[in-house]
Amino acid sequence: MERNFDFEKIEKRLPYTVPDGFFDRLEADVMREAGITTGKPACIRRRLWHKMTLAAASAAAAVAMCVVMNVETCGRQAYGYDDVEQAFSGLSNDDQAYILQVYQDDIFMNQ
Amino acid sequence: MKTDNRQTTYSDERIVKAMRKSPEEGFRLLMGKYREPVYWHIRRLVVVHDDAQDAAQEAFVRIFRSFDTFRGDCSLGSWIYRIATNEALRAAERNKEGHRLLRAAEEATLLLPADNYIDYTDLEAVRLQKAILSLPRKQQLAFNMRYYDGLSYAEIADATGSTAANVKANYHAAKEKIVNYMNSND
């Protein structure tokens, strides 16, 4: 029987297959045997590190901003006399007496 | 060097630079590009998946551990294929089961479960691999690396310790023998 074999018909077809996920497992096994410790690619580890650093820096900046803004806003917040009187009247008699005693000689309040 | 479109297409120059700067990161790029070509190159020589898996793993570990010896006097791909070929030939010598499987499959004397990772129903493909494996080793290597991997004659010469002229002669001799085999009644 004459056959007419043609490389172009069969191209690069192989009768071989591999299990699903084989190449990823192969890579992981090689890394482990070669003593390359981490499971994440180096580029992903660097991105995670950058994100963590950025998050920490942002948190620190936010805390610093809160501290600064809290100090600044305390001084600028405008309380009326009525607000102060209302707050004072809410205190107990002993507390009111204590405050009056402490501040009766205050040189700034009694200028 | 041509690569399968599925592979990450980092150039060999970039991989070498990365390996010198950061071996771990560079090696991930190398594996991304070469893990499939190396495996299939080995598989075509040893046939059995388990043997190819072991040899491929050995090859890559050797590549990583001996990268300091790569001087750049040949292409990275040639150097990698040389190591992979050596591991494949060692495995093929240790275990000749693969050739027996193909022979039996073609003769329809063997019924094997699909988990051998060989498609015995593709008779033409099985027969072609048997034809290639029946060639002298140098013709086998020249044919496989040229036909399946698209390596140049010079790259194959570097990988096999030969000359480009010899590789070219081996390749054409291999092709002719394969065509004769495939067209015969054997």
Interface residues (C-beta under 8 A of the other chain):
Chain A: M1 E2 R3 N4 F5 F7 I10 K12 R13 L14 P15 Y16 T17 V18 P19 F22 F23 L26 E27 D29 V30 M31 E33 A34 I36 T38 P41 A42 C43
Chain B: S22 E24 E25 F27 R28 M31 R35 E36 Y39 W40 R43 R44 V47 H49 Q53 A56 Q57 F60 V61 F64 R65 Y117 I118 D119 Y120 D122 E124 A125 V126 L128 Q129 Y147 Y148 K175 I178 V179 M182 N183 S184 N185
